[in-house]
């Protein structure tokens, strides 16, 4: 019997639903195996930090040089628009350069040396510890960020910074963009003397499963749905040798607006919320999906402001028609629940678009288990749920029922943000939301994740499957493991751990910064 033909991979225009071009074919099991073996063979080339830094910088330069073509390809496949994608490309190349700086600095290796001390009880041997790369990493691209969370994105950049080759599973919504970016990364590798095995690309659903199950894959990074991420997470854990799976799966990103805040600036908050929930047609992982707003006149003014701002938002195109249908079905199911109202009805804006809107519900409906639990699940697209609460107890009852989130936001009154003794409402709410999220925002909005050393983009499950961040310098830690050498002859020690510190690394020696 003849082997089945490889399934084609099409680039599709989400503005029309029509195929643009065939980009590739789905990878077979043998092709996935070959990609992983090529990545595994490329590990040695990434051993030198200077080479890794050069790779990351050259990749950033090539992406900038090809920026017009990259943005054109991404817009054709995602409909996110040149303005949004220009900003995303800048963010992506900034990430690559930031990780190059981090690699050169070397502090991420966390070198610690405790010299032998026979006078201690018990005596201490000579111990020297640092972090080494895990090995080839599987990266699963995100649909809503075709650059910053995809082939050249943060997972890839941080893994290469750690010294780990990468095999990327392309997202089906932007295969042409993925191929273009992968080619640029491979060109960067060639120009700094590395084999193209340091970055490989595969397409196809089954290829993604084969990838996470491959015995040479040492870790995985994923951004996507709860359903898809959980399936891969379970596969990673079920392997004969389980591997770390750093997945970003979904988030409701609750917002609490106090009565004082609504009284002071209802119109400002309403406009800000509208802008945040509709940004990128509501396709940001940190979109505020549940808002606790007060009953009464201040809350009414806020809802009026939100209504006006959302009503002025133009219909937009979602990433694909499957997501569009899921959005419409999700809206219908939520709007049909008892006591749910739609001041602005979200739905179909046209044959290929959706219109933004929001729902309201008494917070008491969410305080206990029931059919309204659907409102506590993420609905991908330009919609949010405003739950009107009567008192602080209702706020606490709803928050207590929420799963883990990437973010939680507090909109506080002027005096509520100034009370530092822990007794005020602001302090109490901060204490309630901190266990729910990886990032707490006060008097701002969660959309927009700054790439910075102090950033944390993660949260309790199901927001993410680990405690690590996928944004910022500490993202590199996901792809490293510590190893300690005890009483090892100096000639056998890696350069990072030798007494004379030939690489000039920042280190802690006998509990103190070296040279400090």
C-alpha positions in Angstrom: 0.0 0.0 0.0 1.4 3.4 -0.9 2.2 5.8 1.9 -0.4 8.6 2.4 0.6 11.9 0.9 1.9 14.5 3.4 -0.8 17.0 4.4 -0.3 20.4 2.9 0.2 23.4 5.2 -1.7 26.5 3.8 -1.4 30.1 4.6 -4.9 31.5 5.0 -6.1 35.1 5.0 -8.3 35.6 8.1 -10.0 38.6 6.5 -11.5 36.4 3.8 -11.0 32.9 5.0 -9.4 32.0 1.7 -6.1 30.1 1.1 -3.2 32.3 0.1 -0.5 29.7 -0.7 0.8 26.4 0.3 3.8 27.0 2.6 4.9 23.5 3.5 3.7 20.0 4.4 3.1 18.6 7.8 6.2 16.9 9.2 6.2 13.1 9.4 7.5 11.3 12.5 10.8 10.7 10.7 11.1 14.4 9.9 10.5 15.3 13.5 13.1 12.8 14.5 15.6 14.2 12.1 14.9 17.8 13.3 15.4 16.8 16.9 18.6 14.9 16.1 20.0 17.9 14.2 19.2 20.1 17.2 20.9 17.6 19.6 24.0 17.5 17.4 24.2 21.3 17.4 24.5 21.6 21.2 28.3 21.9 21.2 28.2 24.9 18.9 26.3 26.8 21.6 28.7 26.1 24.3 30.5 29.4 24.0 28.6 32.3 25.5 30.2 34.8 23.0 28.9 32.7 20.1 25.4 32.7 21.6 25.4 36.4 22.1 26.6 36.9 18.5 23.8 34.7 17.3 21.1 36.6 19.2 22.4 40.0 18.0 22.7 38.9 14.4 19.2 37.4 14.5 17.9 40.8 15.7 19.7 42.6 12.9 18.4 40.3 10.2 14.8 40.6 11.5 15.1 44.4 11.5 16.6 44.4 8.0 13.7 42.2 6.7 11.1 44.0 8.8 8.9 45.1 5.9 8.6 41.6 4.6 8.1 40.1 8.0 5.4 42.5 8.9 3.7 42.1 5.5 3.7 38.3 5.9 2.4 38.4 9.5 -0.4 40.9 8.7 -1.5 38.8 5.7 -1.9 35.7 8.0 -3.2 37.3 11.2 -4.9 40.6 10.3 -3.3 42.2 13.3 -2.3 45.3 11.3 1.0 46.9 10.4 0.9 49.2 13.4 0.5 46.5 16.0 3.0 44.2 14.2 5.6 46.9 13.8 5.6 47.3 17.6 5.7 43.6 18.1 8.8 43.3 15.8 10.5 46.0 17.8 9.7 44.1 21.0 11.0 40.8 19.5 14.3 42.2 18.4 14.7 44.0 21.7 14.2 40.7 23.5 16.9 39.1 21.4 19.4 41.8 22.2 18.5 41.8 25.8 19.2 38.1 26.1 22.5 38.7 24.3 23.4 41.2 27.0 22.4 38.7 29.7 24.6 36.0 28.1 27.6 38.3 28.1 27.1 39.3 31.7 27.0 35.7 32.8 25.2 36.3 36.1 22.4 33.9 35.0 24.9 31.0 35.5 24.5 31.7 39.3 28.1 30.6 40.1 28.6 29.8 43.8 31.8 28.6 45.3 32.1 27.4 48.9 35.7 26.5 49.7 36.6 23.6 51.8 36.5 24.3 55.6 37.7 21.4 57.8 37.1 23.4 60.9 33.3 23.4 60.5 31.2 20.7 62.2 30.7 18.7 60.1 33.6 19.6 57.9 32.6 21.2 54.6 34.1 19.9 51.3 35.0 22.2 48.4 31.7 22.8 46.5 31.4 24.7 43.2 28.0 25.1 41.6 26.7 26.7 38.4 23.9 26.1 35.8 24.2 24.2 32.6 21.8 23.9 29.6 19.2 21.1 29.6 19.5 20.2 25.9 17.2 20.6 22.9 14.0 22.5 23.7 10.6 22.2 22.0 8.8 25.6 21.4 5.1 25.8 20.5 4.3 29.1 18.8 1.4 31.3 19.9 -1.3 32.3 17.5 -1.9 35.8 18.8 1.8 36.9 18.7 3.3 35.7 15.4 6.7 37.2 16.3 7.2 37.9 20.1 5.8 34.5 21.2 6.5 32.5 18.1 9.6 31.4 16.1 11.9 34.3 17.0 10.1 35.0 20.3 10.9 34.9 24.0 10.9 31.1 24.4 13.4 30.7 21.5 15.6 33.6 22.5 15.8 32.5 26.1 16.5 28.9 25.2 19.3 29.9 22.8 20.7 32.2 25.5 20.8 29.2 27.9 22.7 27.2 25.2 19.8 25.0 24.1 19.0 24.4 20.5 15.4 24.8 19.6 12.8 22.9 17.5 9.8 25.1 16.9 6.4 23.8 16.2 4.8 26.5 13.9 1.4 27.8 14.7 -1.1 26.9 11.9 -2.3 30.5 11.7 1.0 31.9 10.5 3.0 29.3 8.7 4.5 31.6 6.1 5.6 34.0 8.8 7.1 31.1 10.7 9.1 29.9 7.7 10.4 33.4 7.0 11.5 34.0 10.6 13.1 30.5 10.9 15.1 31.2 7.7 16.4 34.4 9.1 17.4 32.7 12.4 19.2 29.9 10.4 21.0 32.6 8.4 22.1 34.3 11.6 23.4 30.9 12.8 25.3 30.3 9.6 26.9 33.8 9.7 28.3 33.2 13.2 29.5 29.7 12.4 26.8 27.6 13.8 24.9 24.7 12.1 21.2 25.3 11.2 20.3 22.6 13.7 20.3 25.3 16.4 16.8 26.3 15.1 14.6 23.8 13.4 10.9 24.2 12.4 8.1 21.6 12.0 4.5 21.9 11.0 1.4 19.9 12.0 -0.7 18.8 14.9 0.8 15.3 15.1 4.3 16.7 14.8 3.7 18.7 17.9 2.8 15.5 19.8 5.8 13.6 18.4 8.0 16.5 19.4 7.1 16.6 23.0 7.4 12.8 23.2 10.9 12.6 21.6 13.4 11.2 24.0 16.1 13.8 23.1 13.8 16.8 23.8 14.8 18.1 27.3 12.1 20.7 27.9 9.2 22.5 26.3 7.6 25.9 26.1 4.0 26.5 25.1 1.6 29.4 24.7 -1.9 28.6 23.7 -5.2 27.1 24.9 -5.9 25.2 28.1 -7.1 22.2 26.1 -4.1 22.0 23.8 -1.6 22.9 26.5 -2.9 20.4 29.0 -2.7 17.6 26.4 1.0 18.4 25.8 1.7 18.9 29.5 0.3 15.5 30.2 2.3 13.9 27.4 5.5 15.5 28.8 4.7 14.1 32.2 3.8 10.6 30.8 7.1 10.1 29.1 9.4 7.4 30.5 11.7 10.3 31.4 9.4 13.3 32.1 10.5 16.7 31.1 9.7 20.3 32.3 6.8 21.7 30.4 6.4 25.5 30.7 3.0 26.2 29.4 0.9 29.4 29.3 -2.7 28.1 29.0 -5.3 30.7 29.8 -6.2 33.5 32.1 -9.3 35.5 33.2 -7.2 38.4 34.5 -9.7 39.8 37.1 -10.1 43.5 37.8 -11.5 44.9 41.1 -12.8 48.5 41.0 -13.5 49.9 44.4 -16.4 52.2 45.0 -14.1 55.1 45.8 -12.2 54.6 42.5 -15.4 54.6 40.6 -16.6 57.7 42.4 -13.4 59.5 41.6 -12.8 58.6 38.0 -15.6 56.4 36.6 -15.3 57.9 33.1 -11.5 57.4 33.0 -11.8 53.8 34.2 -14.6 52.9 31.8 -12.6 54.2 28.8 -9.4 52.5 30.0 -11.2 49.2 30.5 -12.7 49.4 27.0 -9.3 50.1 25.5 -7.7 47.2 27.4 -10.4 44.6 26.6 -10.6 45.4 22.9 -6.8 45.8 22.3 -5.9 43.5 19.5 -9.6 42.5 19.1 -9.4 41.1 22.6 -6.8 38.5 21.7 -4.2 39.3 24.4 -3.6 36.6 27.0 -3.7 39.4 29.6 -7.1 40.8 28.5 -9.3 41.7 31.5 -12.1 39.1 31.3 -13.8 39.7 34.6 -14.4 43.0 36.3 -15.8 43.5 39.8 -17.5 46.9 39.8 -19.7 48.4 42.6 -23.5 48.6 42.6 -24.9 52.1 42.9 -24.4 55.4 41.2 -20.6 55.4 40.8 -20.8 51.9 39.3 -23.6 53.0 37.0 -21.5 55.9 35.7 -18.6 53.5 35.0 -20.8 51.1 33.1 -22.2 54.1 31.1 -18.7 55.2 30.2 -17.7 51.6 29.3 -20.8 51.3 27.1 -20.0 54.5 25.2 -16.3 53.5 24.7 -17.0 49.9 23.6 -19.8 51.1 21.2 -17.3 53.3 19.4 -15.0 50.3 18.8 -14.9 49.1 15.2 -15.5 45.5 14.3 -12.3 43.4 13.9 -10.9 40.2 12.4 -9.9 37.4 14.7 -6.9 35.2 14.0 -8.9 32.6 12.2 -12.5 31.6 11.5 -12.4 28.7 14.0 -11.6 31.2 16.7 -14.3 33.5 15.4 -16.9 30.7 15.7 -15.7 29.8 19.2 -16.1 33.4 20.2 -19.6 33.6 18.9 -20.6 30.4 20.6 -19.0 31.5 23.8 -20.8 34.8 23.8 -24.2 33.1 23.1 -23.7 30.6 25.9 -22.8 33.3 28.4 -25.5 35.8 27.3 -28.2 33.2 27.7 -27.6 32.7 31.5 -30.2 34.1 34.0 -29.6 37.7 35.1 -27.0 38.3 32.5 -27.5 41.5 30.5 -25.6 42.9 27.5 -25.3 46.7 27.5 -23.3 46.3 24.3 -23.9 42.9 22.6 -20.7 41.3 21.4 -21.1 39.2 18.3 -20.7 39.0 14.5 -19.7 42.3 13.0 -19.8 41.0 9.5 -19.1 37.8 7.5 -15.5 37.7 8.7 -15.4 40.1 11.7 -16.6 40.3 15.3 -17.9 43.3 17.3 -16.8 44.0 20.8 -19.2 44.1 23.8 -19.6 43.2 27.4 -22.0 41.5 29.8 -23.1 42.4 33.3 -24.2 40.0 36.1 -24.9 40.4 39.8 -21.7 39.3 41.6 -23.8 37.1 43.9 -24.4 34.8 40.9 -20.7 34.1 40.8 -20.1 33.6 44.5 -21.4 30.0 44.5 -21.1 27.0 42.2 -23.6 26.9 39.3 -24.2 27.5 35.6 -22.7 31.0 35.9 -19.3 29.4 36.4 -19.0 29.7 32.7 -18.4 33.4 33.3 -15.3 32.5 35.2 -13.7 30.9 32.1 -11.7 32.8 29.5 -13.6 33.8 26.3 -11.0 34.6 23.7 -12.0 37.8 21.9 -13.3 41.3 22.6 -15.6 40.6 25.5 -15.5 41.1 29.3 -17.9 40.4 32.1 -18.8 43.1 34.6 -20.0 41.6 37.9 -21.7 44.2 40.1 -21.0 43.7 43.8 -22.9 45.0 46.8 -20.1 45.0 49.4 -16.6 43.8 50.1 -17.8 40.4 51.2 -19.1 39.7 47.7 -15.8 40.7 46.2 -14.0 38.2 48.4 -16.6 35.5 47.6 -16.0 35.8 43.9 -12.2 36.1 44.2 -12.1 33.0 46.3 -13.6 31.0 43.4 -11.2 32.1 40.7 -8.4 29.8 39.3 -4.9 31.0 38.8 -4.2 34.0 36.5 -1.4 35.8 34.8 -2.6 39.1 36.2 -4.9 40.7 38.7 -5.7 44.5 38.6 -6.9 46.8 41.3 -8.4 50.2 40.6 -8.2 52.0 44.0 -9.3 55.4 45.3 -6.7 57.9 46.1 -6.7 57.3 49.9 -7.0 53.5 49.4 -3.6 53.4 47.6 -1.9 55.4 50.3 -2.7 53.3 53.4 0.4 51.4 54.2 -0.5 49.9 57.6 -2.4 46.9 56.1 -5.7 47.8 57.6 -7.3 49.6 54.6 -9.3 48.3 51.8 -6.5 48.6 49.3 -4.2 46.5 51.5 -6.9 43.9 52.1 -7.6 43.6 48.4 -3.9 43.4 47.5 -3.6 40.5 49.9 -6.6 38.7 48.4 -5.4 39.0 44.7 -1.7 38.3 45.2 -2.2 34.5 45.6 -4.3 34.5 42.4 -1.8 36.0 39.9 1.8 36.3 38.8 1.5 40.1 38.2 -0.6 42.5 40.2 -1.4 45.9 38.5 -2.6 48.9 40.6 -4.4 51.8 38.9 -3.4 50.6 35.4 -4.3 47.9 32.9 -2.8 44.5 32.4 -2.5 44.6 28.6 1.1 45.3 27.7 3.8 43.1 29.2 7.1 45.1 29.5 10.3 43.2 28.7 12.3 44.0 31.8 14.4 42.1 34.4 11.8 42.4 37.1 8.9 41.2 34.8 7.0 38.1 35.6 4.6 36.6 33.0 3.2 33.5 34.6 0.9 32.6 37.4 -0.8 29.7 39.3 -2.4 27.0 37.2 -4.1 27.1 34.7 -2.4 30.4 33.8 0.9 28.5 33.6 2.1 25.1 34.4 5.2 26.2 36.3 6.4 29.1 38.5 8.7 30.4 35.8 8.2 33.5 33.6 8.2 33.6 29.8 9.1 37.3 29.6 12.2 39.0 31.0 15.7 37.9 31.7 14.8 35.2 34.2 13.0 33.3 31.5 16.4 31.7 30.8 16.2 29.8 34.0 13.6 27.4 32.5 16.2 25.9 30.3 19.0 25.4 32.8 19.8 23.0 35.7 22.3 23.4 38.5 25.2 21.1 38.9 27.7 21.1 41.8 31.3 19.7 41.8 32.6 18.5 45.1 36.4 18.2 45.8 37.1 18.2 42.1 40.7 18.7 41.0 41.2 22.2 39.7 42.4 21.0 36.3 39.1 19.2 35.7 36.8 22.1 36.7 34.9 24.0 34.0 36.4 27.5 33.5 33.3 29.1 35.2 34.3 27.4 38.5 38.1 27.8 38.5 39.7 29.7 41.3 41.2 32.4 39.0 37.8 33.1 37.3 39.3 33.2 33.8 36.0 34.3 32.3 35.5 37.2 34.7 32.0 36.0 35.8 30.1 37.5 38.7 30.3 34.9 41.4 29.5 34.3 45.1 32.4 32.9 47.0 32.0 31.7 50.6 28.6 33.3 50.7 29.8 36.8 49.5 30.0 38.5 46.1 33.5 37.8 44.8 35.7 40.9 45.0 33.0 42.7 47.1 
